[in-house]
């Protein structure tokens, strides 16, 4: 990970959790669609981004207090800390 300004939540990540399937685990249950996917770095849940109608990853972070998610989009190498609103590339 590049040493830009990062928070403690991001600094504590030592290995990345990657998506098993490229689907939003919540949208798939209801037949909804998503725009992009994010993977929680605490529990490994893969959920939709804030550009998606349901914004499941933001809701997940608020509900569980899991702070950091990475982009689950192929070729993207970045993470976001919901708690501190910090972006970091890796």
C-alpha positions as CSV (number, residue, x, y, z in Angstrom):
1,X,0.0,0.0,0.0
2,X,1.3,3.4,-0.9
3,X,2.2,5.6,2.2
4,X,-0.2,8.4,1.5
5,X,-2.4,9.9,4.3
6,X,-4.2,6.8,5.7
7,X,-6.2,6.2,8.8
8,X,-5.7,3.6,11.5
9,X,-8.4,1.4,10.0
10,X,-6.6,1.1,6.7
11,X,-3.1,0.8,8.4
12,X,-4.3,-2.3,10.3
13,X,-5.2,-4.2,7.1
14,X,-2.4,-6.8,6.5
15,X,-4.1,-9.0,3.9
16,X,-7.0,-8.3,1.5
17,X,-10.3,-10.1,1.3
18,X,-11.4,-10.5,-2.3
19,X,-14.9,-11.3,-3.6
20,X,-15.9,-14.9,-4.1
21,X,-18.6,-14.1,-6.6
22,X,-19.0,-10.9,-8.4
23,X,-22.5,-10.2,-7.2
24,X,-24.1,-8.0,-4.5
25,X,-25.1,-10.5,-1.8
26,X,-28.1,-8.5,-0.9
27,X,-29.3,-7.3,-4.4
28,X,-29.2,-10.9,-5.6
29,X,-31.8,-11.9,-2.9
30,X,-34.3,-9.4,-4.2
31,X,-33.5,-9.4,-7.9
32,X,-32.2,-5.8,-7.8
33,X,-29.4,-4.5,-10.0
34,X,-26.1,-2.8,-8.9
35,X,-23.5,-0.6,-10.6
36,X,-20.2,-1.5,-8.9
37,X,-19.2,-3.9,-6.1
38,X,-17.2,-3.4,-2.9
39,X,-15.8,-6.1,-0.5
40,X,-15.7,-5.5,3.2
41,X,-12.3,-6.0,4.7
42,X,-13.6,-7.1,8.1
43,X,-16.0,-9.9,7.1
44,X,-15.5,-10.3,3.3
45,X,-19.1,-9.5,2.3
46,X,-19.4,-8.2,-1.3
47,X,-22.1,-5.6,-1.7
48,X,-23.1,-2.8,-4.0
49,X,-21.6,0.7,-4.1
50,X,-23.2,4.1,-3.4
51,X,-23.9,4.6,-7.1
52,X,-26.2,1.6,-6.9
53,X,-29.8,2.2,-5.9
54,X,-29.6,0.2,-2.6
55,X,-26.1,1.3,-1.5
56,X,-25.7,-1.9,0.5
57,X,-22.0,-1.5,1.4
58,X,-22.6,1.9,3.0
59,X,-25.5,0.4,5.0
60,X,-23.4,-2.6,5.9
61,X,-20.6,-0.3,7.2
62,X,-23.0,1.8,9.3
63,X,-24.8,-1.2,10.7
64,X,-21.8,-3.4,11.5
65,X,-19.2,-0.7,12.1
66,X,-16.9,-2.5,9.6
67,X,-14.9,0.5,8.4
68,X,-13.0,-0.5,5.2
69,X,-14.0,-1.9,1.8
70,X,-12.0,-2.4,-1.3
71,X,-13.3,-2.1,-4.9
72,X,-14.3,-5.5,-6.1
73,X,-14.1,-4.3,-9.7
74,X,-11.5,-6.0,-11.9
75,X,-8.4,-3.9,-12.4
76,X,-9.2,-1.4,-9.6
77,X,-6.8,-1.4,-6.6
78,X,-8.2,1.0,-4.0
79,X,-9.9,1.0,-0.6
80,X,-12.2,3.4,1.2
81,X,-12.6,3.9,4.9
82,X,-16.2,4.7,5.7
83,X,-15.5,5.7,9.3
84,X,-12.8,8.3,8.3
85,X,-13.8,9.0,4.7
86,X,-10.2,8.2,3.5
87,X,-9.3,6.8,0.1
88,X,-6.1,4.8,-0.5
89,X,-4.6,3.0,-3.4
90,X,-2.7,-0.3,-2.9
